């Protein structure tokens, strides 16, 4: 503000004071005002920079969103799967199917490979067998949206839904291994012979190895693992497979409850 502007304001205030106190105008007073000096540029830069930064981000430092390292790692693995051409399945797929679910799963569910619906959508277990799997999980308070991650031994659909060949399983094995190491699930549920053969190198069929827990060792981790029949098998023959699947699920439910 200039000295002249300050003088005008002071004179106005003096006049107001005289009017209130006596009603008479006193002799005009001349004040020794001086012009304001500009703020040093270093202060202007610092303050403006700070203000602009706050305005642009519209949030304080302590409100910054946390980084989900597991999600970033899973996204990186999924990107690698998308461009993978390490086996013949790459030439016949429509979409890769890396898997989906939460990043800190209580249970990781692993099946054999994508079918037609999964190949079309790029998501695991979304066909009829997948819908039945969701019901299986819900029956023991599990879900892909709250506490599970669902994946497959192979990430591309084998033609005509045939079982994946050993070399195809081997080509995908490192992807699944990295997913397990990233997710660190408390339990693993394998569904079907192909999943058991692919992850455990099991020679026996599901009928011989289901109904009990197996210690699965990977890296420095030991994860309790249980095998059961594939939901597609239950849909084909409920009388033969529905009861044993339910018994396996109850074992898993009780094992989970023992953690609390």
KAPEQUI-V474830 format. One record per pair of residues at least 24 apart in sequence whose ideal C-beta (glycine too) atoms are under 8 Angstrom apart, sorted by sequence separation. I is the first residue (numbers start at 0). J is the second residue. D is the distance in whole Angstrom. If there is no record, write none. Layout:
# KAPEQUI-V474830
i/j/d
I/J/D
I/J/D
This chain:
# KAPEQUI-V474830
i/j/d
6/30/6
73/97/8
94/118/6
99/123/6
108/132/7
205/229/8
5/30/7
73/98/8
93/118/5
94/119/7
96/121/6
98/123/6
124/149/6
150/175/6
168/193/8
172/197/7
199/224/8
201/226/8
225/250/6
6/32/6
92/118/6
93/119/6
94/120/7
95/121/7
96/122/7
123/149/5
198/224/8
225/251/6
5/32/4
94/121/4
96/123/5
123/150/6
199/226/8
108/136/7
123/151/6
150/178/6
168/196/8
187/215/6
73/102/7
168/197/5
225/254/8
2/32/4
106/136/8
148/178/8
163/193/7
2/33/5
162/193/5
195/226/5
223/254/6
2/34/5
70/102/5
194/226/8
1/34/5
69/102/4
210/243/7
0/34/7
1/35/8
69/103/7
148/182/5
163/197/8
209/243/6
0/35/5
67/102/6
106/141/6
108/143/8
187/222/5
189/224/7
194/229/8
105/141/7
148/184/7
186/222/7
187/223/8
188/224/8
189/225/7
190/226/8
210/246/7
118/155/8
180/217/6
183/220/7
185/222/7
186/223/5
187/224/4
188/225/6
189/226/5
190/227/6
191/228/7
192/229/8
210/247/6
113/151/6
118/156/4
179/217/6
180/218/6
184/222/6
185/223/8
186/224/7
187/225/8
188/226/8
189/227/7
190/228/7
191/229/3
209/247/5
212/250/7
108/147/6
110/149/7
112/151/5
117/156/7
186/225/7
188/227/7
190/229/5
211/250/8
106/146/7
107/147/7
108/148/7
109/149/8
110/150/8
111/151/6
112/152/6
113/153/8
180/220/8
190/230/7
191/231/8
210/250/7
105/146/4
106/147/5
107/148/5
108/149/5
109/150/6
110/151/5
111/152/6
112/153/4
113/154/7
115/156/7
152/193/6
176/217/7
191/232/7
101/143/8
104/146/6
105/147/7
106/148/8
107/149/8
108/150/7
109/151/7
110/152/7
111/153/7
112/154/8
113/155/7
114/156/6
152/194/6
212/254/7
100/143/5
101/144/7
104/147/5
107/150/7
109/152/7
112/155/7
113/156/4
151/194/8
179/222/8
99/143/6
100/144/8
101/145/7
104/148/4
112/156/6
153/197/8
101/146/6
112/157/6
115/160/7
152/197/4
101/147/7
102/148/8
114/160/5
152/198/7
100/147/5
101/148/6
100/148/3
99/148/7
100/149/5
98/148/6
99/149/6
98/149/6
111/162/7
112/163/5
98/150/3
111/163/7
97/150/7
98/151/7
96/151/6
98/154/8
97/154/6
96/154/6
132/190/7
95/154/5
96/155/7
95/155/6
96/156/8
92/155/4
93/156/8
188/251/6
91/155/8
92/156/6
88/153/7
91/156/7
186/251/6
89/155/6
109/175/7
88/155/4
91/158/5
88/156/7
186/254/7
86/155/8
88/157/6
186/255/7
185/255/8
83/154/7
107/178/8
107/179/7
185/258/7
80/154/5
88/163/7
107/182/6
97/174/8
107/184/4
104/182/6
106/184/6
109/187/6
88/167/6
103/182/7
105/184/7
106/185/7
107/186/7
108/187/8
109/188/7
111/190/8
86/166/6
87/167/7
98/178/6
102/182/7
103/183/8
104/184/5
105/185/5
106/186/5
107/187/5
108/188/5
109/189/5
110/190/5
111/191/5
86/167/5
97/178/8
104/185/8
105/186/7
106/187/7
107/188/7
109/190/7
110/191/6
111/192/8
112/193/7
106/188/6
108/190/7
111/193/3
110/193/8
111/194/5
86/170/4
110/194/6
85/170/4
86/171/8
109/194/5
85/171/8
111/197/7
83/170/8
109/198/6
83/174/8
80/174/6
79/174/7
135/230/6
76/174/6
132/230/5
131/230/4
131/231/8
76/177/6
128/229/7
129/230/7
76/178/6
128/230/4
131/233/6
128/231/4
131/234/6
127/231/8
72/177/8
73/178/7
76/181/7
124/230/8
128/234/6
127/234/6
138/245/8
73/181/6
72/181/5
73/182/8
135/244/7
139/248/5
138/248/6
139/249/7
69/181/6
139/251/6
140/252/7
69/182/7
135/248/6
139/252/4
139/255/8
111/229/7
110/229/7
106/251/7
106/255/8
105/255/7
